[in-house]
Amino acid sequence: MKKVRKLIVTLIILLSLCLPASALELVFSLTPDLVFPFLTDGTTKYETLGYGGMLDTGVSLFNYWNVGTTAGFYAVPKLSSSKFAENQPKNLFLVPVGLKTGISVYPFSRLMLGAGVSGGFSIAISGDSMHYQPWYKGEVSAAFRINPSFSVGLTGSWVDYQFDSWWGNSLMQGLTAGVSLTYRFDTNRTSGSVSATAEFDDYVFPLLYTIYKENSFGTVYITNEETAEIRNIHVSLRSKGYTASQMECGVISSLGKHKTQELALTADFSEAILNFTENGQIPAEVVMEYELLGQKRTAVSQIIIPVYNRNQMRWADPAVLASYVSTSAQEVLEFSKYLVGISRRSLRTGLNRNMQFAMYVFEGMRLAGIQLDSDPSTPYDSYHLDPSILDYIQYPYQTMLYKSGDKDDLGILFMSLLQSVGIETSFIATNDDFIVLFNTEVTSERANTLFYGTDRIMILEDDNVWIPISMKALSEGFINSWYKAIEEIDYINETEEDYYFVGISDAWTYYPPAGFASGENISLESSEQTITDTVETDLVRYITAEFGPQITAILTKIKKEGASITLYNQLGMLYVRAGMYSNAIPVYQLAAKMGSIPAMNNLGNIASLQNNLEEAVKWYRKVLDLDSENATAKANLRRIESELEEQQ
């Protein structure tokens, strides 16, 4: 008997040493049982039914594993049979003591299912006879949780009490069924709520406030300090004045008591975050809606979100600059509307509209006094090469207000103005220049109609002609900036220098425009005549460079080969594309005298463009006299005659 006691005490001490030092949940369970000993091997020894019960004590580990001690008492009536002596004791008494382990799971809030095994040594008493032998037990249970601490359930088990052996010689074997009463005591205090803390990967960039709906800016840790596990935890974030809505960060299906789980932190920030002109903090609330034993509850925790000022960004991903490119800021819209309005009154119909618009926007910026001024505190030339440091980038309105900016600031303003009038832009960030490219929407197949070769243009993946403009050379005018950009691109290609290329439309899918405006009255209007004269000078240089060699080549060919309708029409078309109508008219007239119907149609077109409608009618009628089914002449004649009727 002493050996048995010593062994049990030793087992209990070893078990306690294995338990964690932190606070535990103690479990006490009382289970009155009925015993059905019909599985006992050999001759039937017992009545159909016995009775007794077990008292279990232990601890709950990891919210599902239970370990502890168990002890009990059972009375099993012996069978009243002639096979036994009349003076034989009528009951077998069993006193089991041992260890128990098992698991508990909670498929539903108030339903607990369990399974476990136990074993140890028991005292078997029958009259004056007493034996000590091992016993084993396997058990399943189902319980209803009245509250987090107390539950009532049903248990069923298989038991085996040996006789003078470890296995194979059962003294009593059978099934038990009973009612369990379980009480759980948590030695660790609980607050009766759920709390949240947060860690941040970096400060929040106000410029990128829209991307935080889908991109995490930190981690939120949800800790359950309720009296039981919680379920269906919906975690959301809100900040009064700085979020447009209370946005859900995620859902946790179940969280055990004293457990913590993390979620990515996201938020639906509002434009108000753009008011941060200095680094600051935003008070926010993490809202946790959850269920405890089927009851809905809500907990709120306060957190502080660190925020950079609205001008800061890192060059880790240069596409971030797309967020500065705004087509909705009032200052941008007003300035671009003014410049494009001037250009529309002076457009040359034979030349590319996007190029002419870009010329007016570029020269309008320059003539308004906007100039390159490298930021001494965050110079573009060094800062854009280090993605780890914070750069200060101006919004378009700031560049307009200060009338100066670094290369990237000027590029952002130029792209904003172009994008606001529907011209697609991209940029290339090189070591010492910021190059803006704009889409002419001229396909590569038609490039030769506007450019002399491809040396001064770029054909991108969309197969369109794009023209690069250097922000470093803003003060030198459109044409020089164009040529300087080409030189820079040729250099970096030759030296295989690294550079960033970003398409604004593509970048906007990840970094939408912030659209921040000052609300101030910023006037940058310069003389319309000055802008027009400057652009006309640019156009002459462009025409001379791109059309001059082609015109010279055809004139030389005419001298060598003699006059022909084909050569005259080619020459006339070049003059038209260059907007040199006064040069094109006499050439087409020569071709018309030689019977060229296309030349006559073109003379009618030029007269129409110059609003000389009677002259245009004359030429279209000449075409129809020679070719009565000429579709071009018929359509144009109907249009002009209709206009003349309206004028009468």
Phi, psi and omega per residue, in radians:
M1 nan -0.693 3.133
K2 -1.129 -0.682 3.126
K3 -1.097 -0.693 3.134
V4 -1.127 -0.812 3.129
R5 -1.040 -0.781 -3.118
K6 -1.077 -0.698 -3.132
L7 -1.149 -0.766 -3.135
I8 -1.132 -0.769 3.118
V9 -1.066 -0.726 3.120
T10 -1.073 -0.756 3.129
L11 -1.087 -0.717 -3.133
I12 -1.151 -0.711 3.129
I13 -1.127 -0.774 3.117
L14 -1.065 -0.701 3.125
L15 -1.103 -0.751 -3.120
S16 -1.143 -0.586 3.122
L17 -1.210 -0.472 -3.133
C18 -1.398 -0.254 -3.075
L19 -1.348 2.629 3.133
P20 -1.142 2.640 -3.086
A21 -1.302 -0.332 -3.112
S22 -1.240 3.000 -3.115
A23 -1.074 2.541 -3.036
L24 -2.107 2.868 2.976
E25 -1.756 2.020 -3.140
L26 -1.508 2.443 -3.086
V27 -2.147 2.227 3.083
F28 -2.156 2.234 -3.085
S29 -2.402 2.230 3.082
L30 -1.970 2.212 -3.066
T31 -2.275 1.702 2.968
P32 -1.186 2.340 -3.020
D33 -2.208 2.688 2.833
L34 -1.865 2.447 -3.085
V35 -1.972 2.360 3.102
F36 -2.087 1.624 -2.961
P37 -1.519 0.582 -3.025
F38 -1.398 -0.040 -3.133
L39 -1.650 -0.005 -3.089
T40 -1.066 2.329 -3.116
D41 -1.175 2.703 3.031
G42 1.410 -2.665 -3.085
T43 -1.132 2.422 3.110
T44 -1.065 2.176 -3.017
K45 -1.995 -0.408 -2.924
Y46 -2.186 2.793 3.024
E47 -1.161 3.002 -3.073
T48 -1.153 -0.509 -2.960
L49 -2.384 2.361 2.989
G50 -2.157 -3.057 -3.094
Y51 -2.647 2.884 3.135
G52 2.795 -2.649 3.135
G53 3.121 2.937 -3.127
M54 -2.253 2.571 3.012
L55 -2.083 2.053 -3.122
D56 -1.894 2.401 3.008
T57 -2.296 2.524 -3.127
G58 -3.116 -2.864 3.133
V59 -2.275 2.703 3.093
S60 -1.829 2.166 3.131
L61 -1.960 2.393 3.067
F62 1.042 0.346 3.083
N63 1.221 0.044 3.127
Y64 -2.484 -0.305 -3.091
W65 -1.836 2.217 -3.131
N66 -1.993 2.339 3.039
V67 -2.367 2.595 3.129
G68 2.984 -2.803 -3.102
T69 -1.910 2.820 3.128
T70 -2.545 2.556 3.101
A71 -2.663 2.713 -3.107
G72 -2.887 -3.005 3.109
F73 -2.632 2.350 3.106
Y74 -2.371 2.535 3.005
A75 -2.095 2.123 -3.109
V76 -2.084 1.883 -3.126
P77 -1.116 2.356 3.078
K78 -1.375 2.735 -3.104
L79 -1.266 2.271 3.089
S80 -1.358 1.709 -3.017
S81 -2.503 2.643 3.136
S82 -1.183 -0.245 3.134
K83 -1.190 -0.317 -3.132
F84 -1.901 2.655 3.125
A85 -1.156 2.596 -3.068
E86 -1.126 -0.520 -3.118
N87 -1.574 0.180 3.129
Q88 -1.244 2.468 3.105
P89 -0.988 2.509 -3.067
K90 -1.521 -0.224 -3.094
N91 -2.282 2.549 2.953
L92 -1.846 2.165 3.135
F93 -1.853 2.317 -3.120
L94 -2.111 2.335 3.104
V95 -2.180 1.561 -3.116
P96 -1.465 2.487 3.042
V97 -2.403 2.391 -3.134
G98 3.141 -2.767 -3.122
L99 -2.022 2.668 -3.101
K100 -2.414 2.478 3.020
T101 -2.466 2.632 -3.128
G102 -3.033 3.110 3.124
I103 -2.166 2.663 3.082
S104 -2.267 2.308 3.088
V105 -2.205 2.765 -3.063
Y106 -2.213 1.479 3.140
P107 -1.152 -0.494 3.061
F108 -2.307 2.887 -3.012
S109 -0.943 -0.799 -3.035
R110 -1.846 -0.005 -3.130
L111 -1.783 2.208 3.087
M112 -2.072 2.248 3.062
L113 -1.968 2.418 -3.095
G114 -2.390 2.779 3.052
A115 -2.635 2.487 -3.119
G116 -2.829 2.966 3.062
V117 -2.287 2.632 3.102
S118 -2.587 2.868 -3.140
G119 -3.079 2.939 3.139
G120 2.898 -2.512 3.115
F121 -2.104 2.607 -3.133
S122 -2.298 2.749 3.009
I123 -1.779 2.207 3.094
A124 -1.926 2.133 -3.087
I125 -2.089 2.211 3.069
S126 -2.423 1.761 -3.049
G127 1.140 -2.180 3.127
D128 -1.546 -0.101 -3.085
S129 -1.530 2.409 3.136
M130 -2.400 2.307 3.137
H131 -2.275 2.733 3.039
Y132 -2.136 2.217 -3.092
Q133 -2.676 2.786 3.105
P134 -1.268 2.749 3.063
W135 -2.461 2.715 -3.098
Y136 -2.413 2.640 -3.104
K137 -2.648 2.403 2.975
G138 -2.120 2.348 -2.936
E139 -2.393 2.519 2.961
V140 -2.228 2.681 -3.099
S141 -2.648 2.769 3.008
A142 -2.443 2.313 -3.049
A143 -2.403 2.646 3.056
F144 -1.825 2.199 -3.131
R145 -1.516 1.945 3.099
I146 -1.226 -0.705 3.019
N147 -2.633 3.069 -3.087
P148 -1.010 -0.391 -3.082
S149 -1.708 -0.560 -2.969
F150 -2.114 2.353 3.110
S151 -2.478 2.685 3.113
V152 -2.195 2.347 -3.086
G153 -2.653 -3.080 3.092
L154 -2.016 2.472 3.128
T155 -2.255 2.690 3.032
G156 -2.500 2.504 -3.089
S157 -2.638 2.830 2.957
W158 -1.922 2.315 -3.114
V159 -2.236 2.663 3.126
D160 -2.557 2.017 3.072
Y161 -1.873 2.082 -3.087
Q162 -1.433 2.915 3.111
F163 -2.330 1.917 3.106
D164 0.979 0.532 3.098
S165 -2.810 2.843 3.080
W166 -1.449 -0.486 -3.081
W167 -2.853 2.525 2.998
G168 1.701 -0.077 3.132
N169 -2.372 1.453 -3.006
S170 -1.340 2.298 2.950
L171 -1.398 -0.743 3.093
M172 -2.651 2.231 -3.134
Q173 -2.405 2.423 -3.133
G174 3.089 -2.801 3.130
L175 -2.025 2.700 3.043
T176 -2.232 2.702 3.048
A177 -2.517 2.377 -3.100
G178 -2.785 -3.095 3.103
V179 -1.979 2.248 -3.107
S180 -1.844 2.460 3.028
L181 -2.087 2.040 -3.021
T182 -2.129 2.361 3.083
Y183 -2.202 2.303 3.139
R184 -2.007 2.288 -3.132
F185 -2.133 2.084 -3.123
D186 -1.575 2.041 3.139
T187 -1.325 -0.243 3.090
N188 -1.690 2.225 -3.119
R189 -1.113 2.465 3.065
T190 -2.028 2.570 -3.139
S191 -1.434 -0.206 -3.098
G192 1.292 0.450 -3.134
S193 -2.650 -2.984 3.118
V194 -2.193 2.428 -3.092
S195 -2.175 2.844 -3.135
A196 -2.416 2.460 2.981
T197 -2.261 2.849 -3.069
A198 -2.397 2.571 2.978
E199 -2.169 2.554 -3.038
F200 -2.085 2.366 3.111
D201 -1.164 -0.602 -3.118
D202 -2.890 3.014 2.991
Y203 -1.124 2.727 3.059
V204 -1.356 2.349 3.074
F205 -1.616 1.969 3.128
P206 -0.962 -0.625 3.123
L207 -0.927 -0.621 -3.025
L208 -1.784 0.447 -2.989
Y209 -1.011 -0.477 -3.094
T210 -1.317 -0.428 -3.053
I211 -1.389 -0.250 -3.072
Y212 -1.314 -0.049 3.007
K213 -1.163 -0.599 -3.072
E214 -2.084 -0.173 -3.113
N215 -2.061 2.228 -3.072
S216 -1.226 2.517 3.027
F217 -2.064 0.156 3.119
G218 3.059 -2.960 -3.127
T219 -2.259 2.377 3.074
V220 -1.939 2.342 -3.110
Y221 -1.895 2.097 -3.121
I222 -1.775 2.132 -3.114
T223 -2.025 2.261 -3.132
N224 -1.606 1.932 3.046
E225 -2.005 0.432 3.035
E226 -1.355 3.101 -3.095
T227 -1.475 -0.029 3.092
A228 -2.754 3.095 3.080
E229 -1.124 2.665 3.122
I230 -2.064 2.776 -3.037
R231 -2.345 2.810 3.065
N232 0.861 0.962 -3.088
I233 -1.494 1.973 3.088
H234 -1.734 2.055 -3.061
V235 -1.890 2.223 -3.140
S236 -2.407 2.871 -3.099
L237 -2.184 2.454 3.066
R238 -2.542 2.666 3.085
S239 -2.579 2.038 -3.083
K240 -1.065 2.129 3.104
G241 1.575 -0.268 -3.071
Y242 -2.149 -0.093 3.042
T243 -2.130 2.488 3.139
A244 -1.381 -0.400 3.129
S245 -2.770 2.856 3.034
Q246 -1.469 1.864 -2.995
M247 -1.805 2.386 -3.125
E248 -1.308 2.256 3.097
C249 -1.520 -0.519 -3.130
G250 2.952 3.099 -3.119
V251 -2.263 2.346 3.043
I252 -1.918 2.146 -3.051
S253 -1.200 -0.712 -3.128
S254 -2.714 2.518 -3.138
L255 -2.475 2.096 -3.104
G256 -1.213 2.832 3.137
K257 -1.107 2.387 -3.113
H258 1.146 0.279 3.141
K259 -1.793 2.737 3.135
T260 -2.228 2.423 3.067
Q261 -2.350 2.557 -3.075
E262 -1.865 2.650 3.067
L263 -2.377 2.666 3.033
A264 -1.216 2.389 -3.078
L265 -1.632 2.088 3.089
T266 -2.246 2.859 -3.096
A267 -2.747 2.654 3.057
D268 -1.752 1.355 -3.120
F269 -1.210 2.632 3.096
S270 -1.760 3.016 -3.137
E271 -1.107 -0.290 -3.118
A272 -1.049 -0.401 -3.133
I273 -1.174 -0.329 3.113
L274 -1.289 -0.065 3.115
N275 -1.401 -0.070 -3.129
F276 -1.349 1.786 3.100
T277 -1.570 -0.181 3.049
E278 -2.348 2.871 3.061
N279 -1.077 2.481 -3.086
G280 -2.755 -2.850 -3.100
Q281 -2.396 2.607 3.104
I282 -2.076 2.123 3.013
P283 -1.298 2.289 -3.097
A284 -2.393 2.898 3.131
E285 -2.206 2.318 2.984
V286 -1.667 2.068 -3.104
V287 -1.795 2.205 -3.117
M288 -2.103 1.968 3.090
E289 -1.831 2.200 -3.007
Y290 -2.609 3.097 3.115
E291 -2.141 2.329 3.047
L292 -2.092 1.966 -3.079
L293 0.872 0.741 3.085
G294 1.496 -0.163 3.138
Q295 -1.656 2.325 -3.127
K296 -1.415 2.369 3.130
R297 -2.413 2.844 3.107
T298 -2.369 2.373 3.058
A299 -2.245 2.582 -3.118
V300 -2.282 2.275 3.079
S301 -2.103 2.494 3.135
Q302 -1.561 2.385 3.007
I303 -2.359 2.840 3.109
I304 -2.072 2.161 -3.123
I305 -1.761 2.125 3.103
P306 -1.374 2.452 -3.040
V307 -2.323 2.337 3.008
Y308 -1.338 2.967 3.031
N309 -1.354 2.826 -2.912
R310 -1.184 -0.229 -3.093
N311 -1.675 -0.101 -3.008
Q312 -1.587 2.536 3.070
M313 -2.746 2.938 3.039
R314 -2.048 2.657 -3.141
W315 -1.545 0.351 3.092
A316 -1.027 -0.650 3.022
D317 -2.326 1.771 -3.092
P318 -1.008 -0.351 3.125
A319 -1.076 -0.283 3.103
V320 -0.996 -0.512 -3.120
L321 -1.043 -0.363 3.127
A322 -1.054 -0.497 3.141
S323 -1.185 -0.423 3.086
Y324 -1.361 -0.408 -3.081
V325 -1.354 1.860 -3.010
S326 -1.973 2.320 3.054
T327 -1.853 -0.003 -3.068
S328 -1.988 -0.205 3.125
A329 -1.080 2.320 -3.032
Q330 -1.029 -0.691 -3.127
E331 -1.091 -0.710 3.130
V332 -1.140 -0.809 -3.104
L333 -1.083 -0.737 -3.107
E334 -1.169 -0.735 -3.111
F335 -1.208 -0.772 3.141
S336 -1.161 -0.640 3.108
K337 -1.096 -0.714 3.131
Y338 -1.117 -0.813 -3.080
L339 -1.215 -0.741 3.136
V340 -1.206 -0.557 3.061
G341 -1.054 -0.718 3.081
I342 -1.113 -0.772 -3.077
S343 -1.130 -0.627 -3.102
R344 -1.143 -0.479 3.127
R345 -1.382 -0.171 -3.070
S346 -2.271 0.222 -3.078
L347 -1.070 2.432 2.985
R348 -1.649 2.038 -3.008
T349 -1.122 -0.430 -3.109
G350 -1.415 -0.225 -3.086
L351 -1.782 2.869 -3.107
N352 -1.183 2.222 -3.093
R353 -1.129 -0.784 -3.101
N354 -1.051 -0.680 3.117
M355 -1.145 -0.737 -3.141
Q356 -1.158 -0.729 3.072
F357 -1.028 -0.785 -3.130
A358 -1.076 -0.676 3.095
M359 -1.073 -0.797 -3.123
Y360 -1.152 -0.687 3.128
V361 -1.160 -0.822 -3.118
F362 -1.080 -0.889 -3.112
E363 -1.197 -0.545 3.086
G364 -1.111 -0.729 3.059
M365 -1.041 -0.868 -3.055
R366 -1.123 -0.788 -3.092
L367 -1.268 -0.316 3.067
A368 -1.362 -0.052 3.079
G369 1.720 0.057 3.108
I370 -1.283 2.275 -3.055
Q371 -2.459 2.832 3.119
L372 -1.298 2.237 3.106
D373 -2.545 1.741 -3.088
S374 -1.040 2.284 3.137
D375 -1.245 2.019 -3.085
P376 -1.184 -0.429 -3.096
S377 -1.481 -0.621 3.110
T378 -2.373 1.219 -3.073
P379 -1.148 2.353 -3.118
Y380 -0.970 -0.773 -3.016
D381 -1.000 -0.529 3.137
S382 -1.835 -0.669 -3.032
Y383 -1.199 -0.610 -3.074
H384 -1.305 -0.137 3.122
L385 -1.604 -0.153 -3.111
D386 -2.105 1.784 -3.076
P387 -1.252 -0.126 -3.085
S388 -1.542 -0.302 -3.077
I389 -1.758 2.764 -3.122
L390 -1.497 2.292 3.087
D391 -1.888 2.672 3.115
Y392 -1.876 2.011 -3.097
I393 -2.014 2.387 -3.140
Q394 -1.497 2.487 2.953
Y395 -1.294 2.748 -3.112
P396 -0.911 -0.723 -3.096
Y397 -1.128 -0.557 3.141
Q398 -1.206 -0.705 3.093
T399 -1.112 -0.658 3.090
M400 -1.198 -0.689 -3.104
L401 -1.207 -0.791 -3.115
Y402 -1.413 -0.282 -3.074
K403 1.005 0.542 3.084
S404 -2.862 2.872 3.114
G405 3.108 2.894 3.067
D406 -1.289 3.078 -3.054
K407 -0.996 -0.752 -3.131
D408 -1.210 -0.601 3.100
D409 -1.106 -0.758 3.118
L410 -1.123 -0.721 3.131
G411 -1.101 -0.686 3.121
I412 -1.110 -0.742 3.110
L413 -1.130 -0.794 -3.131
F414 -1.061 -0.774 3.127
M415 -1.156 -0.664 3.129
S416 -1.090 -0.764 3.139
L417 -1.122 -0.742 -3.139
L418 -1.198 -0.791 -3.136
Q419 -1.092 -0.552 -3.109
S420 -1.206 -0.326 3.088
V421 -1.888 0.288 3.014
G422 1.515 0.264 3.121
I423 -1.737 2.115 -3.086
E424 -1.267 2.438 -3.090
T425 -2.273 2.823 3.007
S426 -2.501 3.039 3.033
F427 -2.537 2.689 3.044
I428 -2.135 2.148 3.111
A429 -1.781 1.881 3.119
T430 -1.747 -3.100 -3.081
N431 -1.037 -0.709 -3.086
D432 -2.325 0.387 3.087
D433 -2.605 2.736 3.048
F434 -2.165 1.954 -3.009
I435 -1.885 2.173 3.072
V436 -1.702 2.331 3.065
L437 -1.983 2.437 3.061
F438 -2.168 2.598 -3.059
N439 -1.526 2.088 3.083
T440 -1.360 -0.272 -3.064
E441 1.127 0.326 3.013
V442 -1.642 2.209 -3.130
T443 -1.272 2.783 -3.124
S444 -1.048 -0.531 3.139
E445 -1.149 -0.487 -3.105
R446 -1.806 0.149 -3.098
A447 -1.036 -0.616 -3.097
N448 -1.216 -0.197 3.109
T449 -1.396 -0.284 -3.095
L450 -2.189 -0.255 -3.069
F451 -2.371 2.540 3.120
Y452 -1.576 1.563 -3.061
G453 1.460 -3.020 -3.085
T454 -2.050 0.250 -3.088
D455 -1.188 -0.500 -3.052
R456 -1.929 0.309 3.112
I457 -2.318 2.927 3.057
M458 -2.200 2.330 3.082
I459 -1.907 1.970 -3.061
L460 -1.620 -3.009 -3.036
E461 -1.094 -0.431 3.122
D462 -1.376 0.039 3.117
D463 1.177 0.355 3.070
N464 -1.802 2.760 3.078
V465 -1.452 2.189 3.086
W466 -2.041 2.476 -3.140
I467 -1.961 2.182 3.138
P468 -1.561 2.498 -3.136
I469 -2.279 2.242 -3.123
S470 -1.463 2.209 3.057
M471 -1.364 -0.392 3.088
K472 -1.125 -0.515 -3.081
A473 -1.840 0.502 -3.119
L474 -0.933 -0.755 -3.055
S475 -1.194 -0.230 -3.069
E476 -1.606 -0.018 3.111
G477 1.615 2.933 -3.010
F478 -1.048 -0.914 -3.036
I479 -1.107 -0.814 3.121
N480 -1.101 -0.675 3.107
S481 -1.126 -0.645 3.088
W482 -1.090 -0.893 -3.081
Y483 -1.177 -0.624 3.097
K484 -1.143 -0.648 3.108
A485 -1.121 -0.737 3.110
I486 -1.084 -0.752 3.120
E487 -1.059 -0.722 -3.132
E488 -1.149 -0.752 3.138
I489 -1.139 -0.730 3.090
D490 -1.058 -0.686 -3.112
Y491 -1.149 -0.834 -3.094
I492 -1.195 -0.485 3.061
N493 -1.240 -0.694 3.141
E494 -1.196 -0.718 -3.095
T495 -1.554 -0.067 -3.113
E496 0.990 0.645 3.105
E497 -1.246 2.476 3.099
D498 -1.233 2.495 3.064
Y499 -2.706 2.821 3.112
Y500 -1.746 2.374 3.001
F501 -2.140 2.227 -3.102
V502 -2.364 2.203 2.994
G503 -1.560 2.177 -3.032
I504 -1.090 -0.781 -3.109
S505 -1.070 -0.732 3.108
D506 -1.170 -0.741 -3.106
A507 -1.126 -0.550 -3.138
W508 -1.098 -0.400 3.114
T509 -1.164 -0.457 3.108
Y510 -1.802 -0.604 -3.094
Y511 -2.216 1.438 -3.118
P512 -1.059 2.665 -3.136
P513 -1.118 2.390 3.128
A514 -1.239 -0.579 3.091
G515 1.142 0.559 -3.081
F516 -1.409 2.327 3.109
A517 -2.261 2.735 -3.084
S518 -1.506 -0.483 -3.029
G519 1.405 0.041 3.129
E520 -1.537 2.766 3.105
N521 -1.527 1.779 -3.111
I522 -1.903 1.990 -3.110
S523 -1.878 2.086 3.132
L524 -2.126 0.285 -3.088
E525 -1.181 2.271 3.033
S526 -2.033 3.067 -3.055
S527 -1.012 2.217 3.108
E528 -1.054 -0.698 -3.117
Q529 -1.157 -0.685 3.127
T530 -1.109 -0.766 3.127
I531 -1.102 -0.809 -3.119
T532 -1.078 -0.793 3.140
D533 -1.081 -0.705 -3.132
T534 -1.138 -0.762 3.133
V535 -1.170 -0.641 3.090
E536 -1.063 -0.663 3.071
T537 -1.110 -0.731 3.084
D538 -1.063 -0.743 -3.114
L539 -1.127 -0.696 3.114
V540 -1.089 -0.748 3.120
R541 -1.126 -0.715 3.101
Y542 -1.099 -0.818 -3.126
I543 -1.094 -0.762 -3.135
T544 -1.075 -0.722 -3.084
A545 -1.327 -0.681 -3.018
E546 -1.669 -0.595 -3.109
F547 -1.777 -0.481 -3.098
G548 -0.922 -0.896 -3.137
P549 -1.062 -0.630 -3.137
Q550 -1.226 -0.725 3.117
I551 -1.109 -0.766 3.126
T552 -1.061 -0.702 -3.126
A553 -1.111 -0.703 -3.125
I554 -1.269 -0.697 3.093
L555 -1.057 -0.713 3.098
T556 -1.103 -0.687 -3.133
K557 -1.162 -0.655 3.111
I558 -1.107 -0.716 3.121
K559 -1.117 -0.671 -3.095
K560 -1.378 -0.771 -3.012
E561 -1.706 -0.269 -3.077
G562 1.625 2.874 -3.095
A563 -1.198 2.545 3.058
S564 -2.706 2.733 3.121
I565 -1.021 -0.756 -3.092
T566 -1.057 -0.848 -3.115
L567 -1.169 -0.716 3.099
Y568 -1.069 -0.743 3.139
N569 -1.156 -0.682 3.083
Q570 -1.101 -0.751 3.136
L571 -1.152 -0.766 3.117
G572 -1.072 -0.690 3.138
M573 -1.131 -0.693 3.088
L574 -1.072 -0.758 3.117
Y575 -1.090 -0.683 3.137
V576 -1.136 -0.821 -3.136
R577 -1.061 -0.587 3.123
A578 -1.413 -0.049 -3.118
G579 1.327 0.269 -3.102
M580 -1.671 1.186 -3.050
Y581 -1.118 -0.631 -3.132
S582 -1.107 -0.478 3.079
N583 -1.451 -0.553 -3.074
A584 -1.292 -0.603 -3.034
I585 -1.044 -0.906 -3.114
P586 -1.129 -0.562 3.112
V587 -1.162 -0.792 3.114
Y588 -1.152 -0.583 3.117
Q589 -1.107 -0.663 3.084
L590 -1.121 -0.741 3.131
A591 -1.172 -0.622 3.133
A592 -1.147 -0.686 3.098
K593 -1.078 -0.468 3.126
M594 -1.521 0.095 3.045
G595 1.611 0.315 -3.111
S596 -1.399 1.974 3.092
I597 -1.166 -0.736 3.081
P598 -1.024 -0.642 3.114
A599 -1.131 -0.723 3.113
M600 -1.099 -0.755 3.099
N601 -1.070 -0.728 3.131
N602 -1.154 -0.624 3.064
L603 -1.120 -0.679 3.063
G604 -1.130 -0.686 3.130
N605 -1.124 -0.766 -3.137
I606 -1.118 -0.757 3.123
A607 -1.070 -0.662 3.122
S608 -1.155 -0.753 3.119
L609 -1.094 -0.588 3.139
Q610 -1.510 0.132 3.106
N611 1.127 0.406 3.041
N612 -1.662 1.319 -2.966
L613 -1.168 -0.655 -3.133
E614 -1.132 -0.684 3.084
E615 -1.117 -0.709 3.135
A616 -1.101 -0.725 3.121
V617 -1.057 -0.719 -3.132
K618 -1.025 -0.800 -3.097
W619 -1.241 -0.674 3.132
Y620 -1.159 -0.613 3.114
R621 -1.216 -0.602 3.064
K622 -1.085 -0.698 3.107
V623 -1.065 -0.788 -3.089
L624 -1.232 -0.451 3.047
D625 -1.135 -0.586 -3.141
L626 -1.569 -0.551 -3.109
D627 -2.490 1.584 -3.021
S628 -1.108 -0.312 -3.106
E629 -1.818 0.238 -3.121
N630 -1.148 1.953 -3.012
A631 -1.145 -0.680 -3.111
T632 -1.106 -0.846 -3.117
A633 -1.138 -0.716 -3.125
K634 -1.098 -0.804 -3.108
A635 -1.139 -0.789 -3.124
N636 -1.173 -0.636 3.134
L637 -1.146 -0.752 3.113
R638 -1.068 -0.747 -3.136
R639 -1.089 -0.795 -3.085
I640 -1.227 -0.739 3.116
E641 -1.063 -0.621 3.096
S642 -1.146 -0.716 3.115
E643 -1.141 -0.692 3.136
L644 -1.134 -0.673 3.112
E645 -1.111 -0.697 -3.135
E646 -1.160 -0.526 -3.128
Q647 -1.321 -0.386 -3.107
Q648 -1.381 nan nan
